[in-house]
Amino acid sequence: MPSYSEDDVLRALAAIANGTSVKKAAFEHGVPRSTLQNRIRGVQTRDIAFSDLQRLSPTQESHLAEWVRIQAALGLPPTHQQLKDFAERILQIHGDSQPLGKNWVQSFIKRNPSVRVQRSRAIDSQRINGASTNVIRQWFKHLAIPEIMAIKASNRYNMDETGILEGRGSNGLVLGSSETRSIRKKQPGSRAWTSLIECISATGKALPPLVIYKGKNVQQQWFPLDLTPYESWKFTATENGWTSDSTAVKWLTEVFIPSTQPGDPSEVRLLILDGHGSHETTAFMYTCFRNKIHLLFLPAHTSHVLQPLDQSVFGPLKAAYKKELGLLAEWDAGTVVGKRNFVICYGKARKAALTSKNIISGWKWTGLWPVSMARPLMSPLLLENTSTPAKPAGQVCKGLSDGKASEKWAADTSAVPWSTPKKRDELQDQFSLFSKLDNDEHTQRLLFRKVQKGFDEKAYQLAVAQRKIEALQAEVDASRARKRKKVKMSPNSKFADIEAIRRAQIEAGELESSTDESSESENPSDSESCIVVAS
């Protein structure tokens, strides 16, 4: 076993290149003279000479070693088994299915001195102080790693999973009788749990969502007939309505990677997410490695301070969803919110909340882009900054103090024969009457108040009618008997897309096929000249 390293050989060769004799360089750096002479003649190192016998090429091992260093710097160092699994997956791509030997990891470390074995130190959960100054300072060091700093804003993403009860509306302040101290508010229907995976970029872009229902299979009757607003969405079902290990990997391959592919294939992506178990599997990490995606996990109990989605997206999103949900029961308490109405309400809420402005604001106030550790350290949600704000003093409403002025105003207004106009003719009569009287300031104000009141009442009636129409449409759609039909997905995909749902609706008789529609449109004269009798 030689007592010198490859670095010693390189330093000796550099000294020879600068004019030092071979004998002196060999003595000073502890390298045999024969080794230096062989290198000068062009003899390759042992590692390069026998590289053809390696299972992985030096280039592949170099990329693997670089990935290990970066993941270790990000606080997620791979285990020996994970490294071995990664290497075997690379071999399988090239048709080599033979397992690696039990000493391969040790040999890999010897060939790549930039990687070494270290003992990991697990931090007990009781020692984690949540969103504290110390935790945030230590975590922000990951963002200062040169390889991470070089990643563009357009390649930085934040992903998180949230859950919503399909029929859960707002529990906030409501209006009721002043004679009662509290009031019960009816929630419109279903209590089924649905999970959603959302992902946003530092440039304000929102990726298509993944909707995870609780169930065995995705059913076509869960969706409205008009699927146009959900063209890019993905849908799946799990037994508990939460993300599984396989769902997380499929989200990577079918949603994240295709939607975020950089224009330059050499560019690296950064995915910031929480430490959910499904994100730490070998399959998930290997998929990221293969696609040049660095993972950065948030510290425990800090998502409310450091996660852009939690900071400015999920709050407005859930508030908007509750608002849409409340509209369904506002005019008809019998409306049931099932999976079908859930999709409709969530689609409207998502359009209102996942705006570019909200997304960029979340990245800014968490300090993740532009990178600024001062942002989260100044957050009022930080443990050290938490305090109870003083309640503002109440203000006393002031009423009319001049009794005589009030009496005069009442006398003036009661003497004028005005009524609130309900029709255009009534409004015209009011103006005609006004033109015959002297210009009196009180009379003018009273007239304009009456006009405004008439238009306000009409506007309110229109709004009420529109709300009732929307509620009735939702109720009719929900109460309509629909055939149960499983959505058949592609064998290469775990998720159901809109095209698969449309096919299931056509098979169930909910929609007409496009071929039927096209054949009818080819003979417009025939269809227009016939009378169709419904059976």
N, C-alpha and C positions, 0 to 999 in steps of 0.2 A: 504494500500500500504506500504510494508516494506521500511524502510529508509536505509537499508543496501543492498549491492550488493553481487553477487556470489564471487567476489574477496575478500570481507571482510570475508566471510565464509571460504574460502580456507586458508586465512592467519591465522584465528583463529584455524582452525584444525591443521595447521602446528605448531602453538605455543603449542597446546596440545600435539602433537607428541613429542615435545622437552622438555616436563616435566611441562608445565604450567597447572594449574588447570582449569577445565571447567568454573568455576565461574569467575576467573580472566580473562581468554581469552574472555569470553562473554562480560565482562565489557570493556576491552581495545579496542575491535574491534566493539563494538556496535551491537552484534548479540545476539538474545535471547538464553538463556541457553537451552531451550527445542529444539531449532533448532539444536544446536550443539550435544546434546545428541541423537537426532534422526539420525543425520548423522553418529555418531559413531556406532549406532546400525545397519547401513546399509540402512537406508531409502533413497530413491533416491530423487533428486531434482524435483521440480515441472515440469521443462521443460522436463527432461528425463521421468518422470512418465507419462506425457501426450503426449510424442512424437508420440505415435501410432495414436493420433488424428490429427497430422499435415499432410498436404497434401504432403509435401516433407519430406524425412527422414533427420535426423541430418547430415548424411554423404553427401547427395545431397546439403543441404544448406551450408555445410562447403566448398564444392567445388565451389559453386556459390559465396560465400563471398570472397573466395580467388581470383576468377576471377575478381570480382568487384575491389578489392584492386589493382591488377596488372594493369588493364585497366585504373584505375584512375591515377596510377603512370606514365603510358605511355601517359597521356594527353587525354584520350578518356573515361571519366567516363560515365557509362550508366545512362539513365534517369529512373524514377520510372516505366514508361510504358514499357521500354525495359526490365527491370529486371522482371517485371510481365510476359511479353511475353515469356521470357526465361523459367521461372518456368512452365508456362502452356505448353510449348513445351516438357519439360521433363516429365510432367504428361501424355501427349498424347502418349509418347513412351510406357508407362505402361498401356495404355488403359483407362486413366482417362481424359475424354473430358470436364468435368465440369469446368466452369471458376472460377478463384480465386475471393475471396471476395474483396471488396473495401478497407479493412483495412489490407490486407495481407502484403503489403510492410512495413507498420509500425510495424507489428508483427515480420516480418523477421528481421528488424533492431534491435528490442529489443532482439531477440534470438541470434543475432550475433553482439556483441558490437564492433567488429573490423571494422564494417561498420557504417558510419554515414552520415547524410544528409548535403551536403554543397552546397552553392550557386555558380554556375559556373559564370565565368567572361569571356564574349566573347571579343576577341581582334578585334577592327575595322581594316579592311584591310589597311586603310591609315596609321595605326600606325606600320605596319609590314615593316621592313626595308630590306626585302629580305635576301640575304645571307650576313648577318652581323656577326661580332664576337660575339655579345651578343646573337643573336638568336642561333647560333651554340653551344655556351657554355651551354645555357639552355637546348637545345635538347639532347646533349650528356649525360646529367644526367640520361636520360632514360636508356641508355645502361649500366649505373652503378648500376642499380637495381639488387640485388642479384639473383633473379629468371631469369633475362635476361642474366646476366653474366654467369650463369651455362649452357646456351644453347650451344651445340657444333656447330662448323663451318659447319658441314654437314647438320645441321638443320636450318641454317640461309638462308633466301631467299629474293630476291628483285624482285618485279613484277612491270611492267609498260606497258602502252599502247602507241603505236606510230601509226602514219598514213602515208600513201604513196599514191601519185597520180600515178595511174597505168602507165600513159604515160609520166611522167615527168622525163626528163634526167638532165644532168648537165648544169648549167648556168655559168660555170667557163670560163677560158681563152681558146680560140680556135684560130686556125690558118687560115688566109685568105690573101687576096691580100694586099700588102703594100700600094696600092694606095687608099684604103678606110679606113675610121676611125673606122667603126664598121661593124659588120656582123650579120645577123640573122641566128640563128640555128634552124632548124626544129625539133620539138619534135615529137617522133614517136607515134602519135595516141591518145588513150583514155585519158580522164581527170577524170575518175571515181575515187572516194576516197575509199580506203580500209584500215581498221584498223587491227592492229595485237597486240596481247598480248604475251609478252615474259617474262620469269621468269628464273632467274639464282641463283645458290647457291654460298656460299662463298668458296666452294672447287673447283669451275670451271665447274660445271655441268649446262647444259642448258636443260630446260624442253621442251616438244613438244609445238610448237606455236599454238595459236588459231587465225585463219584468219576470219575476220568479213567483209563480203561483204555488199554493199548497195543493198537491194532488198527484196522481200518478201520471196523467197525460194532459196535454193541452187540448181543450175542447173548443170546437168552432162556435158553440152557443155562448161562449164567454165574451164574444166580440160584437160590436155594432156592425150593421151591414155596410156602412160607409167606412172603409179602412184607409182612405186617402191620407188622413193626417198622421198615420202611423207607418208609413211606407218603410222607413229605415229601422224601425224598432225590432227587437228580438224578444222572444217569449219562450219560457220553459216552465217546467213544474218539478218540484221536489217533494218528498214526503212531509217535510216540516215547513216548507216555504222559505228556507234559508239557503245560502250558498253552500254547496258541497265542494269537495276537492276537485272533482271532475268539472263542475260548473265553472270554477275559477279559471281552470286551464282553457276551457272552451271559450270563455269570455276573452281571454288573451288572443286566441287564434282566430276567432270569428268576428270580434268587435274591435278590440284595441289595436292589434297589429295592422289589419287592413285599413283602419280609419286614420292612422297616424303615421303611415309610411313616409319618411322624409324624401324630398326630391333627390337628395344625394344619399345613396345607399351606405356611404361610409359614416354618416352622422349617427351619433348615439342619442338614445332617448332616456329620460329620467322619469320613473313612475314613483310617486310619493303615495304611500298608503299605510293603513294601520297594520298591526301585527297579528291579523287573523290567521288561524292555523292553516286555512286553505291557501294562504299566500306564501307559506314556508315549505311547501312540499317540494320534493325533488323535481317532479314534472313541471310545476309552475316556474321554479327557478331556472331549470334547464331551458324552457321555452324562452325565457327572457334572455338568457345567455346566448342562445342561438340567433336572436334577433337584435342584439346590441342594445338591450334595455337594462339599465341599472336600477335596482330596487333600493328605495330609501324608506325605512319604516319609521313611523312617528313614535315617540316615547309613549308609554302607557299613560292614560288619563290626561292627555294634552290636546286631543283633537279639537276641543272647543276653543283653543288658543292658536294652534298651529295648522289646522286643516282648512284650506280655502272653502271647501264644500260646506263645512259646518259653520264657517264664519259668516257667509253672506248668501248662500244658496238654499240650503235645506230649510232654514227658518222661513223665508218668504215662500218657498215651494209648498211647505205643509200648510202655511196660513192660506195660500191661494187655493189649495185643495179643499180645505175645510170650508172656505167661502163657497166654492162651487158645489160642494156637497150640501151645504145649507140651503142653497137655492132650490134644490130638488124637493126638499120638505117644507119650504117656506109657504107654498100655496096648496100643497096636498100632502098631508101627513101620511098617506098610504103609500107613497113612493118608496120602493125598496131599492137600496143600493147594493147590487150584486157586482160580479166581476165585469159585466158589460158596462154598467154606468161608472164603475171605477175607472176603466180605461178612458172614458169620455172626460170625466172630471180631472183625472191626472194629466191628460193631454192638454187641457185648457190651462191648468195650473202650471204645468211645465213651460208652456209658451210664455206665461206672464213672469215667471221667476228666473228661468235660466237665460237671462239676457247677458249680452257681452259686458255690459256695465257692471252687473252684479258679480259676474265671474272674475273680472279684472280686480274689482274691489276686494274680493276675498283673498286673492294672491297678495295684494298690496298690504292689507291690514294684518296678515299673518307674517309679513316680512319674507315670504318665500320668493317673491318677484315683484319689483327689484329686491334682491337679497338685502335685508336690513334687520339685524338682530334687535335693534332698538324698538322696532314695532311691537313684537310680542312682549318684550320686557316692560313696555309701558302700558300693556293691556290691563284694564280694570279686572279682567278675569283671572289674572295671575294671583297666586296665593298671597304673595307679599303685598299686593296692591289692593286686596279685597278689603273693603270697609263699608259700613252702612251709611249711605248718604243721608244728610239731614233732610227732613220733609219740609218742603216750602210752606211758608205761612199761607193760610187760606185768605182769600179775598172776599170781602163783603160786597155784595151787589148793592148798588145805590139805586133807589127808586126816585120817582118824581117828588120833589120836596115842595113844589109850588102848587098848592091845592087850587088856587084861583085859576092858574093857567090851565090846569087839567079840566076844570069845569067849563071854561071858555071853549076849549077844544071840543069837548063833548057836545056842547050846545051848537057849535058851528056845523059839526058833521051831521048831527041828527036833523038839522033843518034842510039838508040837501037830499033830494029824492033819488039817490043812486042805488043801483043794484048790480051785483056781480054778473057781467055778461057771459052767457053760455054759448051763444051763437054769434055768427058774423053780423047778422042784422041787429042784434041787441047791442053790439059794440058800436055800430054805426049810429044807432039812436042815442047812445050815451054821448058821442062826440057832437051830435047835432044839438043836444040839450046844453052841452057845455059851451058851444059857440054863441048861444043866446044870452048867457049870463056874463056878469062882470068878471074880469080876471081876478079871482081871489086866490091867495096862496094856499089856504087850507083846502079850498075846493079842488085846485089842481092836484094837490098831493093825494086827496081822497080818490079822485078819478084814476090816477095812475096806479094807485094801490089796487083798485078794483080790477083794472085791466090786467095787471100783473098776476093777481090772484086767479083770474079766469084762465090765463095761459098756464099757470102752474098746475091748476087742477087737471087741465087737459093733458099736460105732460105726465102727470102722475098716473092718470087713467091709462095712457098708452103704455107706460112702464109696467103697470100691473098686468095689463093684457098680454104683453110680451112675455113676462115671467110665467103667467099661467099657461101660455102656449108651450113654452119650453118644458115646463113641468109635466104637462099632459103628454107631450111627445115622448118624454123619457118614460112616463108611466106606461104608455101604450107599448113602447118598445120592450119594456121589462116584462109586461104581463103577456106578451105575445107568445104563444106556444111554439117552441122551437125544438127540432129534433136534436138529440145528442149525437155528436159525431166527433170522433177523435181526429185530431189534425195529424196527418201523416207527414213525417219529416224526412228529409234526405238522409240516407244512411251515413253520409259523410258529415252530418251536422247534428249537434245536440239541441239546437234551438229551432223554434218555429218562426218563420218569417211571414210577411203579409201574403206572399204568393201561396204558401202552403195553407194558410187560413182561408184564403179565397177558394182554393180548390175544395177544401172541406165544406165550405158553405154551398158551393155549387152541387156537390154530391148529396148534401142534405136537402137540396131543393130550396135553399134560402135565396140563392142568386141564380140568374140565368147565365149560361156560359157565353163567352165572347163570340164563339162560333155561331151560336144561334142568333145573336144580335147582328153579326156581320151579314148573315144570310138574309135576314129581314131587310137590312138597309140596302141590299143589292137590288131589291124589287120594290121601290117606294110606291110606284103607281098601283101595284096589286094591293098593297096594304092599305092604301088610302081609299081604294074603291070598294073595300069589303066591309061588311058589318059583322062584328064578332059578337056572338052570343055567349055570355058566361054560363057555364054549366053549374 
